[in-house]
Amino acid sequence: MRTALTLLLTLTLTQPSLAKPKPKITMADAKATALKRMPGKLKSAELETEKGKLVYSFDIITDAKKIMEVQIDAMTGEVVEVEEETPEHEKQEEQADRKRAAKK
């Protein structure tokens, strides 16, 4: 029994997929930060791991009708990245999402 507990603890601590960190920042707080940085209408929001960081990702439609992606660090609340979503960029993200899903 002790060996099984030790093995489980070791796997949990060494396998990132088993020990997912919990965000310290709420989705509501991250959303407020994103909309302050990039005013507009919220199109979508999700919590994801991007480049090894847990981030909230928000797609925001601006007054100029551009779709901007704003990423907020889920641990610190800092703005990580702001970039325009182009059809090519969205296609690349969808392909990466499919690859990640296939690995699970």
Secondary structure, DSSP 4 states (H G I P E B T S, - for coil): -HHHHHHHHHHHHH-TTTSPPPPSS-HHHHHHHHHHHS-SEEEEEEEEEETTEEEEEEEEE-TTS-EEEEEEETTT--EEEEEE--HHHHHHHHHHHHHHHHH-
